Amino acid sequence: MPARAAERVTLTNGFAQVCDHHEVVDGKFRLYTSKETESYIEFPKDQIASIEWVPDPTPEPVAEPVKAAQAPAPAPARPVEAKLTATDLHQMLASAGNAHNVDEDLLASVVKAESNGNVRAVSPKGAQGLMQLMPATAAEQGVQDSFRPEDNVRGGSAYLDWLLKRYNDNLALALAAYNAGPAAVDKYHGIPPFRETQLYVARVIHEFNRRVKERERLAATARAQASQATAVNRQPAPEHKSSE
């Protein structure tokens, strides 16, 4: 079958991103990871160096090594699902965000994509907890128990902060590295051509944008209500005429 065409967008910092298509909205380039318009990554216009048509990349298949026949290992028991209250999770993310200078809504978006708030979540690859830390990553961040929500969020926030600094606050690259590892991002000089990683980046950014817009809407409503209350308080009291 013929390969489907895609777009390769090169940024001014040298990184490249392959997307399905793009459009310019309010002076910014939106790079869509699929034909749907809900999943996109947005960059300022001055960060785009070039755009070219390329065949849609697919990861090269990796041959499985031949193994001697052996009895299958028993599947590990999956922890029982557990969730925090919305208030507990909010306080935890706010504290970690302040400590590591990472937006609380960004952390919440990562948690939603990684575990949907399940503190006992375990992935098929062994990632654990709210922010799905691999054991090696958890150890690097000083996390002794990834199923302790406070420790997991602290370690995940510190790791995401480190990735943001590594990629000069390029959110898309930091999220790609969080999902696929920094080595994969460095190898492909951008978001790796893995469908899982591309969808993950788009999903987190879409959720982050949604949360930011909702936060701005609530703030605008609060300002309007405060302004209205102030205007009412400044109205002069009606005069009372004394009866003779």
N, C-alpha and C positions, 0 to 999 in steps of 0.2 A: 504494500500500500504506500502511496506517496506520503512523505512527511508533511505535517501541517505547518504552515508558516507561522512564525512568531516574530517578536520584535526584541532586539538586543539594545538596551539603553545603557550607554556609558556615562558615568558621572564625572564631574571635574576632578574628583579625588582619585580617579583611576579605577574605582569599583564598577562592576557591570551587573545589570539585572535583566533577565529575560522575562518578558511578559506577553500576554495574549494580544493586547492592544493598549493604546493610550489616548488620552484627550487632555486638553488644557481647560481647567476650571478655575476662575478667579485668579489667573496668573500663575497657577501651579500645575505641574504635570501629574496626572493621575495614571499610574501604571496598573492595569487590571491583570490579575493572575489567571483569570478565566474569562469566558464570554459574558458571564454575569457581571453586573455593574456594582454589586454590593461589596466585592472583595477587591480592594485596591491599596496601593502604597503611594503616598503623595510626596513629591519633592518640589522645592522652589525652582523656578525657571532657570535661575542662574547656576544651579547645580547640574544641569543637563549638558553634557558635552556633545553627544551624538546619538542618533537613533538609526538602526539598520535592520533590514529584514534578514532573518536567519531561519533554518529549519528548527522546529521545536525539539529541544534536546530531551533525551531519555537516558536515565542512568544505565551504564553498561552492566550486563548481568554478571554476577560473581559466581564462579563455579564452586559448588559445595565440595569440600574435600571428602575423599572416600574413607569411610570409617568401617571398622570391623563390626560385624553384627553383634549387638548387645541388647540386653533387656532394657526397655525404655524406663527412664527414671520417673518416679512418681511425681505428679504435678504438685507444686507447693500449695499449701492451703492459702486461699485468698482472704486477707483480713476482712472482717465485717465492716461494712460501710459506716462511716461516722461523719457527722457534719457539725460545724460550729453554728451558733446563732449569728445572725447578721450583725448584731451589735458587737459580739466578741471578735468576729473577723475584721470588722471595720476598725476597731481599736488596735488590733494587732498589726494591720497593714499600715495604719496611720503612724504608729510608733516606729515600725521598720522603715517606712518611707522617709520620715524625718531623720532617722539615724544615718541613712545612706543616701539622702538627697535624691530619692526616686519617687516620682509621682504616685500617690496612693492609688489613683484610678488605673495607672499602668500595672501596678502590682495586682490589683483586683482582676484586671483583664487576663493576666498571665495565669492566676489561680483558676479562673473560670475555664480557660482553655486546657490547663494541665490536669486538674482533678475535679473541677466543678464543686469545689469546697469540701471534698471528701478527705479527711485527715489521714485515713488509712488506705488511701489509694496506692496500688502497686501496678506498674506497667509491665508488659511482657518482657521488657529489657531490664527490669529491676529498679526503675526509678520509683522513688517513694515519697509519699506525703503530699501536702497541699501544693507545693511548687515542684513536685516530681524531681527530687534531687537524686542523681546517681550516687552510689556509695562513695566513690572516689571524690566526687565534687563536694559531697557533704563533709567528708573528712578534711578536705582542703579548707573549707569554711569553718571548721571547728564545731560542726554539728555532730553530737554524739548519738542522738536519737531523732531520726527523720520523721517519726510519727508523733513527736511532740510539736504541736502547731507553732508555738512561739519560736522554737529552735529552727524549724523548717523554714518559716517565713523569714527569719533573720538571715539564715544562710542563703536562701534563694535571692533575697534582696541584695545582699552583699555581692553575690555572683553576678547578678544582672547589672549592678552598678559598675563592677569591674569590666564587664563586656561593653557597656556604654562608653566608658573611658577609653577602652582599647580601640573602639571604632569611631572615636571622635563624635559621640552622641548621635551616630547614625542608628536610629531606632530599628530600622528594617534589618540591618546587618547584625545588631546585637541580639535581636530576637531569633534570627536564623542560627546564630552561634549557640544560643540557649537551647535550641531544638536539635541541631545537627552537630554542634561542636565547633569551636574556633578553627580547628584544622580544616574542616570541610569548607568553611567560608574563605579561608586564606587560599586553599587549593583552587577554588573556582573564581577567586577575585570578586566575590559577590555572593548573593543568595544561591546556594547550591541548586542544581537542576533536579531536585527531589520533590515530587509532588506533595509528599507529606509536609516537608519544610515550607514550601511555598504557600500551601493552604494554611499552615500554622501561623506564619507571619501575617498573612492577610486577615485571618480570623482575629488575632490579638489586636491588630491595629484598628480593625473595624469596630471591635468592642470598645477599645480605648477612645476612639473618636466619638462613639455613641455616648459614653460616660462623660466625656468632656463637654459635649453639647448639652447634655442634661444638667450638668453642674452649672454651666453658664446660664441656662434657662432659669434654674432655681434662684441663682444669684440675681438675675435681672428682675424676677418676680419679687424677691425680698426687697430690692432697692425701690421698686415701684410702690410697694406697700408702705415702706418707711417714708418715702417722699409724700405719699398721700396722707399718712398720719401726721406728718409735720405740718402740712398745709392746713389740715383741720385744726390742729392745736394753735395755729397762728391767727385763726379767724377771731376778730374782736367779739367780745361777749355782747349780746343785745342789751340796749339801754332800757331801763325800767323807769317809767314816768310815775312820779308820785301823784296820788289822787288828792285833790284839795277838798 
